């Protein structure tokens, strides 16, 4: 076992006081290396809390709904879902776009803000990275669920085939496979590399033998030497550079699934940037949704300050304005192009069978986001939490409107139909949300939800600045 003095390279200053920061600081006054390490590690090593047990039991029950509904669909067939002709892309594809969008905020906070040296990312990047992995993993399940024969999903992988059955490279299924798989792999590597110093801290602070063995095996022999830190920082920056283009490329590929078709309402070149902005919009909303209760339950008010919520709300506002521009340009291009089919579909969105979802989308994503111009809203944690919840609802409504309303009125009236999903569709949606939060609860119980090493580095920089 490594000696305690080698957990981090600055541990000789652990008990030194920290002067009160001036102005609107990222960390609350009075933080030291010792208090930061003890507070974050205690949430993992102190044992299960009653609130955590209640929460994980509830979300586990909801997760069972997800697995039961998926098993039923596999056993009976996709006919139990609300897909039909022409609405062949139903709830599963809407859920794919929504979940993969939620995962984008973690990459932005972790990778892009790291490269831009934004210190306010430090207290929220770890659980945002975990959110990315879980959301992307759940998103990857829904294309398989949507297949008519999901047990043949491996056919879209370019494996050596003696029968000569190769993937159809013009199929969006293959694009999604490579986009989502690459995103998950890079996100896991980036998350794990950043976690290694904290795993060593948990190893050295553990009093139980099984915890020492568990965290010791995960930290890969970390000793906190200068050589280890240099290699760690180099690998962390390389992975950040690899992850940064994925924020744009992955959701652009998902958007191209729609844009390359000739279906009115799908065939739009604005979709790639519009989907990326929407992904950041919904992703930061989910980060706020997680950060607010996490901050309260584990008493992390000194580490996750109003500054974090203010900055996240500003990013949400910027992304939300781009989303609003996307809505406007979509209607403008339908008018400017003179395409009667595109005009008809967009009018039907607002006045037709899917109008309730359309107006919910506008209320949450256009009107509600304007409250983020107010500083008192951005600084009020629970009010911002409520806004973030409604934004998540609005963004799912947007995916629902795009995926289901666009093809429901085909070129021929004989092919017209609507789809609002079935109980199995709603069960999979609600169950996937429960499964996501079940995984998040497991994460915050077994691994530090806030980066110990990066927050301690921030404390050191603040001390040097003063």
N, C-alpha and C positions, 0 to 999 in steps of 0.2 A: 504494500500500500504506500502511496505517496505521502510524505509528511505534509501537515496542514499548511506549513509556511510556503508551499510551492503551488498553491491553488491558482493564484494569479501572480503576475510579476510585480504588482504593487501592494502585496499584502502586508508589507512592513509598515504601511501607513494606515492600517485598518481602523485603528482607534483614534486617529487624528480628527479633531472637529472640523467641520466645514462651515465657512463663513456664510452668512445669509446672502443669497443671490439678490441682485438688484433687478427691479423691473419685473416683466412678465417672463419668468424663468421656466424652463422645461421641468425642472425638479423643484420640489418644495424645499424651503430652508432647513438646515440642520442635518442633511444626509451625510453619512460617513460610509466607508467601505464596509464596515462591520454591520451597520444597520441595514444597508441594502441587501447584503448577502443573507443576513438572518431573516429578514422579512420575506424575501422571495422563496428561500429554501424552506421556510416553515410551512408554506402552503402545500409543499410536497411531502415533507418528512414528518409533519405533526400528526398525521392520521386523518381518516375520513371525518368530515363534519356532517351533522344531521341534515343541513340544508343540501349538501352535496348528495347525500344518500337519497333524499326525497327526489331531487332533480333527476338523478341518473335512473332511478327506478321508473319515474314517469316517462322519460324519453325512451327507455328500453321497451316499455309497453307500446309506445307509439311505433318504435322500430319494428316490433313484431307485426304490426299492421302492414308495413312496407313489404316485409319478406313473405307474409301470407298472400298478399295481393299479387306479388310477382310470381310466386309459385302457382297460384291459380291461373294466371295468364299463360304461363308456360304449359300447364297441364291441359287447359281447355283451348287456348288459342287467342290470337289478338282480336278475334271477333267480339270478345267481351268488352273491349275498349271502345271508345266512341269514334274510331276511324271509319271512314266510308269512302265512297267515290262520289265527289272529287276531293273530299277533305281527307287525304291519305296520310298527311302529317298531322297527328293529333297532339294530345297532351305530352307524350314522351319527348317529342322534338322541342316543344315549347319549354319543357323542363330542362332539356340539355342546354339550351341557350341561356336560360336563367341561371342555372347552377355554374356553368363555366364562366359566366359574367361575374358572379359573386367571388369566384376564386381569383379574379384579376387584381383586386386591391392588395392582397398579400404580396404579390410580386412587385407591385408599384412601391409599397411601403418598404419592402425589404431590399430590393435591388436598385431601383431607380433613385430612391431617396438616399440610399447608401452612397451611390456614385456621385450624387449631388451634395453629399456631406450635410444632409439635413438632420440635425441632432434630435429633433422632436420625434423621429421615428423610433427612437431607442426603446421606449417603454411599451410599445404596441406591436413591434415587428414580429415577436415570437409567436403570439397567438394568431396574428394575421397570416403568418406562414402556414401554421397548422390548419387554419381555415381554408387556405388555398388548396392544400393537399386533399382535405376531406371533400370540399366542394367539387374539385376536378374529378376525384374518384367517383363520386355519386353521378356526376354528369356523364362519365364514361359508361355507366350501367344502362342509361336510358336508350341509347341507340340499339344496344343488344336486346333490351326488352321489346323494342319496337319491331324487331325483325320477325318475319313470319315463322322462321325456324331458327330460334336463337342458339340452338345447339350446334349450328353450323357457322357461328360467328367467326370461328378461326379461319374461314375461307377468305376473309378480307386481309389476312396477314400474308405477306409474300414469302411463304415457306416453300421449300422444294417439293414439288408436286409430281408424283409419278403418273397421275391421271391427266395431267395437262390442264388442270383447273387453276387459273391464275386470277388475281384480283382485277377487277375492272377499274383501271386507273382514272377513268372519267367519272367514276361514282363518288359522290360526296361522302359515302361511308368510308372509303379508303382515306380521303383527305382528313376526316374526323379522327380516324384511327391514329394517323401519324401526328396530327396536331395535338390531340389530347394526351397521347402517350408521351410525346416529347415534353409537353408541359408538366406532366406529373413527375417524370423522371428527374428533370432539372430542378423542379421545386423541392422534391424530397432530398436531393443532394445538397441543395443550398440550405435547406432547413437543418439538415443533420450536421453539416460542417459548422454552422453557427452555434449548434447546440453542444458541441464537444467540450468546450471549457466549462460550461455549466454542469454537464454530467460529472466532470471531475470534482467540481465543488460539492455536488450532492454525495459523491463517493466519500469525500473526506469529512463531511459533516454527519454522515450516517452513523448511527449507534447500533443498528441491527446488522448482523452478518450478511443476511440475504440481500439487504439494500447495498451494502458495500460490494458484494459480488455482482449484483445486477448492474449498478451504475458504473462499476469499475470495468466491466466487460464492454459496456457501450461507449466509454470514453476513449477507447483505443490506446490505452497506455499513456494518456496525457499527463505530463509532469509540470507544465507551466514554464518550461525553459524558454530562453530567448529564441532558440532554434525552432521550438514548437510554435511559438507565437508568430514568428516570421513566416513560416510555411502556412500556418492557419490563415493569416491575413492575405497572403498571396492567393491561396485557393478560394477564399471567400470573395475576393474581388473578381477573380476570373469567372466564378459561377454567377456573380452579380451581372457581369458583362454578358454572359450567355443568356441569362434570364430576361434581361431588359428587352431584347427584340421580341421575346415571346409575348409580351403584353400586347403588342400590336399584331403580331402574326397569327396567334392562335385564334383570337376572336374574329380576325379578318377572314380566316379560312372558314370558320363557322358561318360568317355572313355570306361568303361566296357560295355556300350550299344553296342559298336562296337566289342570289343575284345571277347565277349562270342559267337559271331556268327562264322560260318565256312566260311564266304565269304572271298576269298583272297583279301588282302589289308585292311581288318578289323581285321582279326584274328591275333592279335599281342599283346604279353605281355608287349611291351614297351609303349603301349598307355597311361596307367595311369600316369607315371611320365612325359612322353613326353607331354601330354595334360596339366598337371599342370604347367610345365615350359612355354608352349605356352600361357597359361592363364595369367601368370605374365608378360610375354613379351608384349602381346597385352594390358593388363590392365594398365601397366605403360605408354605405348604409349598413351593411352587415357587420363591418368592423365596429361601428358605433353601437349596434345592437348587442354585440358581445362585450364590448369594453365597459359599458355603463354598469351592468350587473356584476361583472367580474371585479371592477373597481370597488363596488360597495361590499360584496361578499367577503373579499380577502383584504379589505381595508388598505387599498393601494392608492389612496388619495394623494399621498406624498410623491408617488412615482408617476401616476397617470393624472395629470393636472388639467385644469380647464384649457390650458394652452393646446393640449393635444386635441381636445374636442373642437376647439375653435379652428385649428388648422384643417382637421378632417372635414369640418363643415364647409370651409372655403373650397376645398377640393371638390366636394359634392356639388357646391354651387356652380363651380366652373364647368364640371362635367355635365351637370343638369342643363346649363345654358346651351351647351353643344347639342344635347339631346333635343332640346326645344327647337334649335335651328334645324336639326334633322327632320323633325315633324314638319316644320314650315317648308323646307326645301322639297320634301316629298310631295306635298300638295302643289307647290309651285311648279315642279317639273311635270306633274300630271296635267296641269292646265297649259303650261307652255308647250309641251310636246304635241298637244292636240290629239293624244291617243284616247279614244272614247272608252276603251276597256279599262285603262288605268284610272280615268276620271270616275267611271262607274263604281269601281271597287272602293275607292277612297270615299265616295259619297255613301256607299253602303256601310262602310265602317262607322260613320257618324250617325246614320239614320236607319240602318237596317237591323238585322237580328242580333248583331254583336255590338250594338250601340251602348248598352250598359257598361260593358267592359271597356269600351273606348273612352267613355266619359269618366270612368274611374281612373283610367290611365292619365287623362289630361288633368284631373283634379289633383292627383298625387304627384305627378311628374312635372307639371307646369305651374299650377297655382301654389301648391304647398312649398315647392322649392324656393319661392320668392321670399318666404319667411327667413331664409338663411342670410339675407342681406342685413338682418338685424343682429347686432352684436349680442344683445341680451338673449336671443334665441340660441346663438352659437355657443354661448357660455353657460346656459342652463342645461345641465347634463340630462336630466330626465325629460325635459321638453324636447331636446334634440333626439333623445332615444325614441320618443313617440313619432317624431318626424321621420326618423330612419325606418321604423317599422312600416309606416305608411308608404314610404318610397319603395320598400321591398314589395309591398302589395301592388303598387303602381307599375313597377318594372315587370312583375310576373304578368300583370294584365296586358302590358305592351307586347310581351312575347306571345301571349294567348291571341291577341288581336292579329298580330302579323301572321302567325303560323296557321290559324284556323280560318280567319275571315278572308284571306286573299284568294284561296282556291275554291271557296264555297259557291261562287257563281262562275261557272266555267263559260267558255265561248258559246256553248249550246244550252238553251234552257232545259233540255232533257237531262242534262248532267248536273242540274242545280240540287244542292242539298246543304244542310247545316249540321254542325256537330258541336255539342256542348259538353261532351264527355259523359262518362258513366260513373257509377259509384266506385268502380275499380280504378278509374283514372284519378279521382279525388283521393282515394285511399293511398295510391302510390305517391301522389304529391305530398299529402300530409305525412305519410310514413317516411318519405325521404327526408323531410325536415326534421322529424323526430330522430332519425338515424344520424343525421348531421350533428345535432346537438348532443346525442349520446356519445359520439366520438369526441366531441369537444370536451364533455365532462370527463371522459377517460384521460384525455390529454392533460387537463389542468390538475388532475389528481396525481399523475405519475411523472410529469415533466414540468419544469418551471414555465409558467405562462408569460413571464417577463424575463428578458435576457439579463442574467446577473452580471456577466463580464462586460457587456456593453454599457449598462447603467453605471457600473463602477468606473469604467473609463470616462464616462461623462462627468462623474463626480470629480475625478482627478483633473479633468480639463477645467472645470469650474473653479477648483481650488487654485490652479495655476493662474487663471485669469484674474483672480483677486489678489 
